[in-house]
Amino acid sequence: MDLEELEDLEPENVVDARGSACPGPLLEAKKGIGAVQVGEVLEIRSSDAGTRNDIPIWANKVGHEFLGSLEADEGYDRLFVKRGK
């Protein structure tokens, strides 16, 4: 997805893991993905730089689709994952 598509995306669930250090955001994402149906989107908000690498690796490893990420003006990342199974 391009940046404009990500900015317009309305996720079905948002996990706010800002202020949580690795592996906190990844653990929150694992819990949060259970709250969305297959084909729906989870947004993970994180201020931990490691999350930029962890979430795409995890999503691909377990069969979800990493859609991309945005940097919010407030200094955190917004990462988007579509549930695959």
Backbone as a chain_set.jsonl record, in Angstrom:
{"seq": "MDLEELEDLEPENVVDARGSACPGPLLEAKKGIGAVQVGEVLEIRSSDAGTRNDIPIWANKVGHEFLGSLEADEGYDRLFVKRGK", "coords": {"N": [[0.844, -1.19, 0.0], [0.402, 2.289, -0.663], [1.492, 5.405, 0.883], [-0.653, 7.213, 1.042], [-2.896, 5.536, 0.866], [-2.537, 4.103, 3.246], [-2.843, 6.174, 5.12], [-5.534, 6.72, 4.814], [-6.692, 4.432, 5.696], [-8.941, 2.603, 7.721], [-8.598, 0.977, 10.523], [-9.824, -2.072, 12.047], [-9.215, -2.599, 14.657], [-7.186, -1.095, 17.193], [-4.049, -1.193, 18.66], [-2.438, 0.207, 21.292], [0.726, 0.581, 21.977], [2.542, 2.417, 22.76], [5.333, 3.708, 24.489], [6.042, 1.312, 25.512], [8.638, -1.021, 25.736], [10.593, -3.193, 23.595], [10.012, -6.652, 24.142], [7.383, -5.715, 24.17], [5.51, -4.231, 22.343], [5.239, -6.155, 20.279], [4.138, -8.34, 21.647], [1.712, -7.191, 22.398], [0.608, -6.83, 19.869], [0.275, -9.489, 19.085], [-1.744, -10.259, 20.854], [-3.717, -8.436, 20.108], [-4.349, -9.081, 17.443], [-6.078, -11.15, 17.629], [-8.483, -9.955, 18.086], [-9.547, -9.121, 15.745], [-11.196, -10.022, 12.693], [-10.514, -12.499, 10.115], [-9.032, -11.033, 7.321], [-9.494, -8.471, 8.188], [-8.098, -5.388, 9.57], [-5.434, -4.629, 11.773], [-4.091, -2.049, 13.713], [-0.989, -1.122, 15.004], [0.398, 0.878, 17.413], [3.444, 2.294, 18.177], [6.287, 3.387, 20.004], [8.732, 2.32, 20.059], [11.647, 1.713, 18.343], [12.483, -0.807, 17.383], [10.19, -2.159, 16.76], [9.526, -1.629, 14.142], [10.92, -3.477, 12.649], [10.244, -5.899, 13.882], [7.406, -6.358, 13.712], [6.714, -6.667, 10.863], [8.217, -9.018, 10.313], [7.135, -10.899, 12.138], [4.419, -10.884, 11.256], [4.582, -11.9, 8.607], [5.686, -14.385, 9.144], [3.708, -15.776, 10.56], [1.559, -15.816, 8.851], [0.043, -13.508, 8.313], [-0.638, -10.336, 6.682], [1.609, -7.792, 6.255], [0.927, -4.481, 5.913], [2.165, -2.018, 5.865], [3.727, 1.009, 7.191], [3.397, 4.09, 9.025], [4.812, 7.205, 10.031], [3.865, 8.928, 12.789], [3.071, 12.351, 13.564], [3.468, 12.867, 16.214], [5.644, 11.416, 17.036], [5.693, 8.605, 17.021], [5.293, 5.274, 15.636], [2.922, 3.981, 13.291], [1.746, 0.949, 12.55], [0.474, -1.403, 10.227], [-1.409, -4.34, 9.984], [-2.882, -6.941, 8.2], [-5.136, -9.411, 9.044], [-4.514, -12.773, 8.363], [-5.271, -15.388, 8.894]], "CA": [[0.0, 0.0, 0.0], [1.174, 3.526, -0.614], [1.263, 6.194, 2.097], [-1.999, 7.787, 1.031], [-3.836, 4.457, 1.207], [-2.385, 3.822, 4.676], [-3.421, 7.285, 5.875], [-6.997, 6.632, 4.703], [-7.123, 3.133, 6.204], [-9.667, 2.575, 8.993], [-8.409, -0.362, 11.097], [-10.907, -2.59, 12.881], [-8.749, -2.57, 16.047], [-5.936, -0.36, 17.398], [-3.296, -1.546, 19.86], [-1.557, 1.32, 21.638], [1.865, 0.072, 22.74], [3.507, 3.508, 22.923], [5.954, 3.704, 25.804], [6.406, -0.066, 25.837], [9.879, -1.433, 25.074], [10.631, -4.527, 23.017], [9.09, -7.122, 23.105], [6.014, -5.315, 24.5], [4.615, -3.992, 21.199], [4.973, -7.404, 19.561], [3.201, -9.116, 22.468], [0.407, -6.529, 22.273], [0.101, -7.133, 18.521], [-0.182, -10.885, 19.092], [-3.049, -10.274, 21.535], [-4.662, -7.614, 19.355], [-4.767, -9.699, 16.184], [-7.211, -12.019, 17.949], [-9.705, -9.159, 18.183], [-10.036, -8.813, 14.399], [-11.545, -11.18, 11.876], [-9.671, -12.721, 8.941], [-9.255, -10.004, 6.306], [-9.576, -7.159, 8.81], [-6.811, -4.748, 9.808], [-5.001, -4.211, 13.11], [-3.066, -1.002, 13.753], [-0.147, -1.151, 16.2], [1.09, 2.149, 17.634], [4.626, 1.991, 18.972], [7.386, 4.356, 20.027], [9.96, 1.535, 20.097], [12.152, 1.586, 16.967], [12.586, -2.207, 17.006], [8.896, -2.641, 16.273], [9.514, -1.496, 12.677], [11.421, -4.738, 12.107], [9.591, -7.047, 14.515], [6.025, -6.595, 13.263], [6.662, -7.319, 9.532], [8.75, -10.388, 10.401], [6.118, -11.704, 12.81], [3.222, -11.01, 10.406], [4.867, -12.823, 7.504], [5.986, -15.711, 9.695], [2.495, -16.459, 11.025], [0.523, -15.855, 7.825], [-0.7, -12.265, 8.155], [-0.052, -9.459, 5.666], [2.053, -6.485, 6.725], [0.508, -3.527, 4.894], [3.07, -0.878, 5.851], [3.742, 1.819, 8.406], [3.437, 5.55, 8.928], [5.355, 7.892, 11.194], [2.93, 9.949, 13.261], [3.714, 13.609, 13.931], [3.739, 12.861, 17.65], [6.87, 10.692, 17.31], [5.536, 7.156, 17.125], [4.982, 4.592, 14.381], [1.643, 3.305, 13.122], [2.002, -0.212, 11.687], [-0.79, -2.007, 9.85], [-1.346, -5.767, 9.665], [-4.163, -7.562, 7.834], [-5.171, -10.789, 9.548], [-4.558, -13.725, 7.267], [-5.873, -16.676, 9.257]], "C": [[0.882, 1.243, 0.0], [0.766, 4.335, 0.614], [-0.14, 6.767, 2.165], [-3.047, 6.749, 1.405], [-3.76, 4.127, 2.693], [-3.023, 4.918, 5.518], [-4.944, 7.23, 5.887], [-7.556, 5.351, 5.314], [-7.806, 3.266, 7.569], [-9.53, 1.176, 9.588], [-9.592, -0.765, 11.965], [-10.519, -2.568, 14.364], [-7.421, -1.82, 16.089], [-5.329, -0.807, 18.711], [-2.319, -0.404, 20.121], [-0.452, 0.814, 22.554], [2.944, 1.151, 22.895], [4.039, 3.497, 24.35], [6.387, 2.322, 26.259], [7.654, -0.451, 25.051], [9.743, -2.853, 24.55], [10.774, -5.572, 24.133], [7.639, -6.721, 23.331], [5.104, -5.077, 23.311], [4.28, -5.258, 20.418], [3.984, -8.269, 20.342], [1.799, -8.517, 22.394], [-0.222, -6.808, 20.906], [-0.442, -8.556, 18.457], [-1.535, -11.01, 19.768], [-4.095, -9.566, 20.68], [-5.166, -8.254, 18.086], [-5.953, -10.642, 16.419], [-8.542, -11.285, 18.01], [-10.252, -8.75, 16.822], [-10.293, -10.107, 13.636], [-10.542, -11.312, 10.725], [-10.045, -11.687, 7.874], [-9.37, -8.599, 6.868], [-8.186, -6.672, 9.212], [-6.629, -4.347, 11.273], [-3.953, -3.123, 12.95], [-2.316, -1.12, 15.068], [0.552, 0.197, 16.287], [2.241, 1.89, 18.583], [5.657, 3.105, 18.878], [8.735, 3.648, 20.097], [10.435, 1.26, 18.667], [12.243, 0.136, 16.491], [11.311, -2.783, 16.432], [8.826, -2.586, 14.756], [10.006, -2.768, 11.998], [10.618, -5.928, 12.605], [8.229, -7.367, 13.924], [5.982, -7.203, 11.854], [7.162, -8.765, 9.558], [7.719, -11.317, 11.024], [4.918, -11.945, 11.889], [3.46, -12.022, 9.286], [5.083, -14.247, 7.991], [4.716, -16.484, 10.061], [1.324, -16.385, 10.042], [-0.366, -14.636, 7.731], [0.008, -11.412, 7.109], [0.323, -8.125, 6.291], [1.767, -5.481, 5.618], [1.439, -2.325, 4.789], [2.989, -0.109, 7.147], [3.809, 3.295, 8.066], [4.12, 6.087, 10.175], [4.382, 8.994, 11.572], [3.713, 11.195, 13.662], [4.14, 13.635, 15.395], [4.947, 11.993, 18.024], [6.721, 9.201, 17.554], [5.194, 6.586, 15.749], [3.589, 3.989, 14.437], [1.877, 2.189, 12.107], [0.68, -0.935, 11.448], [-0.608, -3.454, 9.395], [-2.754, -6.256, 9.337], [-4.117, -9.017, 8.282], [-5.377, -11.756, 8.396], [-5.201, -15.05, 7.601], [-6.404, -16.641, 10.658]], "O": [[1.966, 1.252, 0.584], [-0.194, 3.987, 1.302], [-0.747, 6.8, 3.235], [-3.973, 7.035, 2.164], [-4.785, 3.897, 3.334], [-3.675, 4.627, 6.521], [-5.575, 7.647, 6.859], [-8.772, 5.205, 5.436], [-7.307, 3.957, 8.457], [-10.271, 0.273, 9.199], [-10.275, 0.082, 12.542], [-11.391, -2.523, 15.231], [-6.626, -1.893, 15.151], [-5.993, -0.807, 19.748], [-1.479, -0.087, 19.278], [-0.659, 0.639, 23.754], [4.112, 0.841, 23.131], [3.284, 3.3, 25.302], [7.038, 2.187, 27.295], [7.721, -0.233, 23.842], [8.89, -3.617, 25.0], [11.611, -5.378, 25.014], [6.743, -7.326, 22.743], [4.02, -5.658, 23.255], [3.154, -5.414, 19.945], [3.086, -8.867, 19.75], [0.811, -9.249, 22.334], [-1.434, -6.998, 20.799], [-1.486, -8.804, 17.854], [-2.386, -11.776, 19.316], [-5.222, -10.042, 20.545], [-6.301, -8.002, 17.681], [-6.738, -10.897, 15.505], [-9.603, -11.909, 17.99], [-11.298, -8.107, 16.742], [-9.684, -11.142, 13.906], [-9.82, -10.369, 10.402], [-11.221, -11.494, 7.565], [-9.346, -7.628, 6.111], [-7.221, -7.436, 9.2], [-7.533, -3.809, 11.912], [-3.031, -3.257, 12.145], [-2.931, -1.208, 16.13], [1.223, 0.613, 15.343], [2.05, 1.336, 19.665], [5.871, 3.688, 17.815], [9.772, 4.304, 20.186], [9.717, 0.649, 17.875], [12.092, -0.121, 15.297], [11.34, -3.775, 15.704], [8.143, -3.403, 14.14], [9.562, -3.1, 10.898], [10.341, -6.857, 11.847], [7.929, -8.532, 13.661], [5.266, -8.184, 11.658], [6.592, -9.633, 8.897], [7.458, -12.4, 10.5], [4.455, -13.078, 11.756], [2.628, -12.898, 9.05], [4.7, -15.204, 7.318], [4.657, -17.702, 9.892], [0.222, -16.835, 10.355], [-1.437, -14.709, 7.128], [1.124, -11.728, 6.696], [-0.539, -7.409, 6.8], [2.294, -5.604, 4.513], [1.501, -1.68, 3.743], [2.289, -0.499, 8.081], [4.22, 3.689, 6.975], [4.02, 5.495, 11.25], [4.104, 9.888, 10.773], [4.877, 11.106, 14.052], [5.072, 14.35, 15.762], [5.247, 11.845, 19.209], [7.555, 8.601, 18.232], [4.852, 7.322, 14.823], [3.132, 3.543, 15.49], [2.171, 2.455, 10.942], [-0.137, -1.064, 12.359], [0.227, -3.755, 8.542], [-3.697, -6.02, 10.093], [-3.192, -9.758, 7.95], [-6.277, -11.594, 7.572], [-5.636, -15.771, 6.703], [-6.947, -17.636, 11.138]]}, "num_chains": 1, "name": "protein.A"}
